């Protein structure tokens, strides 16, 4: 967690030192007819590889539709949670569509579109474990993906004697729990469901909610035209139900009302 905050601080200092340059990434994307989108493909159901190794998931479908409506080719830039913002700042990606939660710390470094999705952060553990509040985490080992909002949320409430076991990407966190290496996990309900499907003997359940978070599309500071275009695109596709269709396909429920009402 400290490492992630340090990275954000360094990126923020870089931007302040050089100024928030007015960019025209939208024109560049149209000129080159390609948009490079950073997506974590080890983060189901938002991004993952299907049976034929094709990219799937809510964020993938969202990026595919955005590229289609923009009239350009989609180039997915595979990333992990900690690398999403560095990839954007270094221009390896034009935008980030990868469960990127809108937080004050991140807003110092990059800009966000209006929310296009939301999800709960929950603390999950086996049904047999008597856990109801953060105080019950005392002395427990809890898996979390480093630098994510799940990590931040559980770190904030966990007692000093709890041990947060941090992994560098969602895929490794999933493996650590399904293999029995760590029994408790800070995650979203869809990932908890997937863990149970991969190992039914886990009997994981959500014990309590850590936080409800909204996801935005990450854009670089100064990319005002691109951000405005994406905001208009999100409003349109919330109104016509296409984003909700993707969300329900992969999460089994509709988008939260606070997201759809924003359109």
N, C-alpha and C positions, 0 to 999 in steps of 0.2 A: 504493500500500500504506500509506504514512504517513497519507494522507488518510483511508483506511478505519479505521485504528487510532485516529486522532484522533476520528472520528465515534463510534466505540464508546466511547472514553473520555468524551466529552461526554455521551453517553446514560447511561453508568454514573454519572457525577457527578450528573446530573439525578435519577436514581432514588434515589441515596443522600441527596440533599438533601431530597427530598420523602417519602422512606420508601417501602417496598414495601407499598402499600395492599392490603389484602385485598379482592379483587374477586369478583364473582359473574357473570362473563361467560357462564357456562353457562346460568344462569337467564334472562339477557337474551336470549340466542340463542333459547331455547325460547319466550320470551314474544313475540318479534318474528317467530319462525318463519323466520329467515334467518341463515345463517352466512357471513360475509365471509372468504374465504380468499385470501391473497396467493400468486400463482403467476407465475413467469416463463414467459411464452408464447413466448419466443424461445430456449428451451433444450431442443431435442429430444435424446433421445426422452422427456424428462420433462414438458415442456410446449411445445406448439407449436400453430399454426393449421393445420387440415386443408384439403383441397381446397375445401370449401365455407365456409371461414373459421370452422369450429367448433373449439372448444378440444379438444385431444387430448393424450395422453401419460400416462405412469405417474402423475405427480403429479396430473394432472387426474382420471384414473379413481379414484385414491385419495380425492381430495376429494369427488367425486361420490358414492362409496359411503358415505363418512363422513356427508355431509349426509343421504343417504337413510336411513341407520340411526338418525340422530338425529331424523329426522322433520321436517326443515326444508328450505327452499329454499337451493340453493347460489348465492352471488354471488361470482364470481371477480374479484379485484382484481388487474389486470395490474401486474407489477412487474419490476424488474431486480435483478441480484445485489446491488448496493450499496444498493438501497432496501428490501430485504426487512425488515430490522430496524427502520429508521425508520418504515415503514408500520405495523408492529405496535405500536411504542411510541406512535405518534400516534393509534392507534385507527382508522386507515383500514381496518385488517383485524383480525379477531378472532384469527386464527391464521395461521401461515405453513406451507404445504406446498410447498416449492420447493427441493429439493436443498440444504437448509440443514444444513451439517455441524455436528456438536456439537464446539465448541472451548472451551477455558477462557476465552478472551477474551469470547466471546459469552455464556457462562454467567454472566458478571458482570452482564449487561444483561437477559437474558431467561431463561426456563426452557425446557426441552426435554422432549418425551415420550421414551419408550424408542425405539430405532431402528426404523424401518419399512422401511429400505432401506440399501444400501451400494454403493459403487462405487470403482474404482481411479482415482487421479490418475496419468497417465502422461505421459512426454515422447515426442511423436511427431515424426517427420521422414521425408523421402523415403527409400526403400529404398537409394538410391545413396549416402546420406550415412553416413560412418563414425563413428557415435556409439554409445557403449556405456555411458559413465559421465558423471556431471556435469562432470568435467574436460574432456570433449570439447566442452562448450558454450562454451568460451573463444572470444571474438570473434564469437559467433553472435547473431542477433536471434531472440527467442522471443516468440510471441504468447501472451497470457494475458488472461483477463477480470478486470478490476480488483476486488480485494477478495475474490475467491473462494479456496477452499482450493487450487485449482490455482496461482493467483498466489502464495500464501503458500509452497507447497511448492517451487516452482521457484526463487523468490527466495532461499529458504534454502540451496539447494545450488549455485546458479549461480556460476561464477567472477566476479570483479570486472569482467573485460573483456566479459562477456556483457551484452547489452542486452535487458531485458524490455520488450516493447512492449505496453502495457496498453490495453485497450478497455473501454468502459463497459457493454457487455452481451454476452451469448453470441452473439447474432445478428451483431453487428459483428465479433466474433472469428472466427466461421465465415466470413464474407465476406472478411476480410483474408487468410485462409489459402487459401480456394478460388480467390481471384483471383490468388494468387501474390505478394501484397504482403509476406507473411512466410512463410518456409518451415517453421519449427519452431513447435510449439505445445504448451502444457501443457493437457491436456484429459482427458476420460474416453474409454474405448474406443468407446462407442456414438457419441459425437460425431465421433471420428476416422473411424469407418466411414461416417458420414453425409457427411463432407467428401470422402472418396474417391468416394462415389456421385455427389456433385454435380460433381466434377471428377476423373474416373478417371486423368487424366494426372499427378495428384499422387503416386500410389504411396506414400501415407503408411503408416508402420508404427510400432507402439509400440517404442521403443528401450529404455526402462527404466521401472520403476515409481517414482513419486515418493512415493506414500502410498496406503493404503487408508483410506477414510473412511466413517463411518456418518452417515446423515441422520435427524434427528428432526423432529417437528412443533414449530414454535416457538410458545410461548404467553407472555403477559406475566407478569412477577413477581406473585405473589399469586393467580393464577388456578389455585389448587390443585384445585378441583372439576373444572374443565375438563380439566386435565392428567391427573387420575386417570381420568376418563371416556375420554379418548383412549387412555391406556395399556391399559385394559381392552379397548377396541375393536381396538387393534392386535394384542393377544394373540389375540383371537378370530379375526381375519381372517388371521393367520399360521397358526393351527391349521387353519382350514378351507381354506386354500390360495388364497383369493381374491386376496390381495396378490401371491402368487407368480405367479398367473395373469396379472395385469396386468404384472408385471415381465418375465416371459418374452415376453409379447406385444410389448413395445416394445424389449427389450434382447437377445432371442434366447437368453437363458440363465436358469437359475433364480436366485432370490435366494441370496446367500452363506449357507452353513450357520450362520455365527455369528449371522445375523439370525433365521433360522427356528428355530434351537435355543432362542432366548430366549423363545419362546412357551411 
